[in-house]
């Protein structure tokens, strides 16, 4: 194997209006390794990879890119693809209505003259699927596959272009544990086949499990590069370099108090999804008391999010049965606005799709759920909006140059803080958090956990849904385990262990 690195990025600087996203970043990747790139949200990881892939063309940044020993001046994505670089983003670039084989060769069609050779396309697609160990019919539509299988189709698509350097941006963020383990194992196999990989991830345990080398970015600067084979990589070391300080306990301690009265209760709660033609919730009994965090654990597809949506005004139009009691009063929320007026708020698991308006600015998103509070005769008071947004910018430590910044330009962690600010401005008594720290870094997680503790100490009640079992166990006072749309068990936190939770979740 050649000692010449497959990739060198030298003194890369990239600026946006009011923000220097990258400042003299240097980055080197050895041939045939898995190189992980870590850092807090906003550290510059994705920006660096967009510079490399041509999303930000040559001339829009300063510095040099050398690939296979030759200087590169990529002016578009196709230029980097022709060089053998492929990038797979967290939001997959697949066409749901098209087949697997059509997606794999989309934009790179196999032709016989002027026509697409579909027989050869299907044959080659089958070969690519075998290479990524995905046993699906090439003629299946993407929309009929789970997220884990879609991720593998994306990798097959990259491999079909004779990729030499594969970049994966948060590849396991939306995957369950089995799919994540399968993907990491696949990357090890690709490494043995000579494919070099760069993986951006916030999941430090996965980084430690798979990386040959780890580079840490912080605030647009290269902090260090660590060699895993020399024992330089550990969770504590990575956290210290990422956040610039040591975090001894990612789950901040909270003074335990006796919870107050029941503020949210569902009794005999069942739901049917007409669109899917199936029952999603079965005779659920659950309650939340004032001043406590109640965790909801379970496997993906178990009905956790469906439960949250059914409580929060039923925006998906499920057919519901049972009794909902909020602060001692029976309620029948017909829409989310009814829930908001009763002091219930819901922070969605999909902040980009359902939680935020990405083309609007920070202040508009923060006030969106409670415009009446800053409006006079139907007209929004702009000064009041700016004042409120700046208060949340400060109290939640939202990193943005100004509240007039577009939300779509913020990092994932700061977008999540804007999403939280929006619902806190609605002044809820009960806050439902669905995957509150998905896709954000360890520093931002710590800040959100600290905020959650502060809110419940002030008397708010939180129902938290999470796929991360350590998060559920580290933050909750009680845990409900959901399996196949029913409550499989309720555990006081003293009795909740990974083993007991998983036993209930799989039965």
Number of C-alpha atoms within 10 A of each C-alpha: 7 8 7 13 15 20 21 21 20 16 19 21 21 22 13 11 8 10 11 13 20 27 18 16 19 21 20 17 23 19 22 21 22 26 27 27 26 26 28 26 26 24 23 26 25 19 17 23 19 15 23 29 23 19 16 19 17 18 10 12 16 16 16 17 23 17 20 15 12 11 13 16 16 22 17 15 19 16 16 20 20 13 18 18 24 26 24 19 16 16 11 13 12 20 14 14 13 15 18 30 26 24 24 27 19 14 9 12 15 17 12 10 7 6 9 12 13 15 10 13 19 20 12 18 25 20 14 22 24 13 16 21 15 17 10 14 14 22 14 15 17 22 15 12 15 11 17 19 20 20 25 22 27 21 26 26 26 24 22 17 17 15 20 21 27 21 26 22 20 19 22 24 15 18 18 15 14 9 18 17 13 14 22 17 13 17 20 17 14 20 16 12 10 14 20 25 27 21 23 25 24 23 17 18 11 15 26 17 11 18 22 19 24 25 24 23 27 21 19 23 20 20 16 15 18 20 14 18 10 9 8 13 21 14 12 14 13 24 23 14 19 25 20 12 12 14 15 10 9 17 19 16 12 13 6 10 9 9 17 13 12 16 19 24 21 19 15 14 21 23 23 18 16 13 9 8 8 10 16 23 27 19 16 20 18 16 16 23 22 22 27 26 26 25 27 25 27 26 19 17 13 21 22 27 19 20 22 20 20 24 27 22 21 20 14 14 16 19 14 16 15 15 16 22 16 21 17 12 12 13 15 16 19 15 16 19 16 15 22 22 14 17 16 25 28 25 23 22 19 14 21 16 10 11 20 24 18 18 12 14 19 32 26 21 24 29 25 17 19 17 18 14 14 16 14 10 6 9 10 15 13 13 10 14 21 18 13 18 25 19 13 21 22 10 11 17 15 23 17 20 11 16 23 14 17 18 25 16 16 21 19 22 26 23 26 28 22 28 25 25 26 26 24 20 18 21 17 19 23 27 24 24 23 23 19 25 23 20 20 24 24 23 20 21 20 17 17 20 20 17 16 23 21 14 19 20 18 11 16 21 28 28 23 25 25 23 21 17 16 12 21 24 20 17 23 20 19 21 25 26 24 28 24 20 21 20 24 18 15 19 16 12 17 9 12 19 14 12 9 13 23 17 13 18 20 14 9
